[in-house]
Amino acid sequence: MKKVLVTGGCGYIGSHTIVDLIEQGYEVVSVDNLSNSDASVLDGIAAITGKRVKNYAIDLRWPEATAQVFEDHTDIQGIIHFAALKAVGESVNEPIRYFRNNINSLLNLLDCMVKYEVPHLIFSSSCSVYGNTDQLPVTEETPTQEAESPYARTKQMCEQIIHDFARVHPKQKHILLRYFNPAGAHDSAKIGESPINKASNLVPVITETAIGKRQEMTVFGDNYDTRDGSCIRDYIHVEDLADAHTKALQHLEASRQQNAVDVYNLGIGEGVTVLEAVEAFMKVTGQKLAYKIGERRPGDVVAIYANYNKAEQQLGWSPKRDINDIMRTAWAWEVARTGGRLEG
């Protein structure tokens, strides 16, 4: 049984990926400092898989603490690195915090990869590296533009760091997964998106509004050059995304990757506007949603969606779920985690 380190394992995508890894026969160790997550997600993972995962509640910016994880688990064969600050708006207001956290944590992990001879790294990147591109759908060859936020810039910088690292450490192989907008929840409704800090991603904002945690939600802008004036995004179900990480790791383990670093887009290949997502939620769940149109939000890209042909051809991955599945599972999770509908 191969052992994998998942950083940010108590987070949204990390927890779903841990479930997928365990179901594919891996042993998993988690690192999560719980700054925007809760250790209770480990109970949900255990309920789904029957396996209790150990989490190290440390900060990856601490070199000694990071190294201790590898000292405790000298048989780690791969790292899936999710741990990062990720709120676009917050990054605009706190750029230094984002640079310090997201870059230093990667540097410490790369040091440990060399010292402890870990052969494989899957890096959680983002479609935000493409910036405000005019090429749609986006392919892996689409040129990256100026970053629209400090968060996006950290992803661009981390990707470049990995490329530079790989040139002088050929024993390690790396995959950069540029994914679009993760959403939805596990079909069991035992884990889902549950940030400790105020949710800023569209789908949890929708479900929190529908269940009464928020009086109303804001659609940021209705005057963009899109079919209904709201931003276009490519919403990918979190279980499909988790499956892609496992397949990427298996791709490296099978020595099918010739390059030291390779890049894959992960999305469903379709753009959905914010207003279309709102309509999909109301249609699938039968819930009314109170929303208003607000001003544009700094750092938002107008439109972006993926071409995932490369991942399909090389990793054997393709999405199995759509926006309706996303809204159905997200709502089931919201109801489950709150014990039913709250009073408005």
Disulfide bonds with the S-S distance in Angstrom:
none
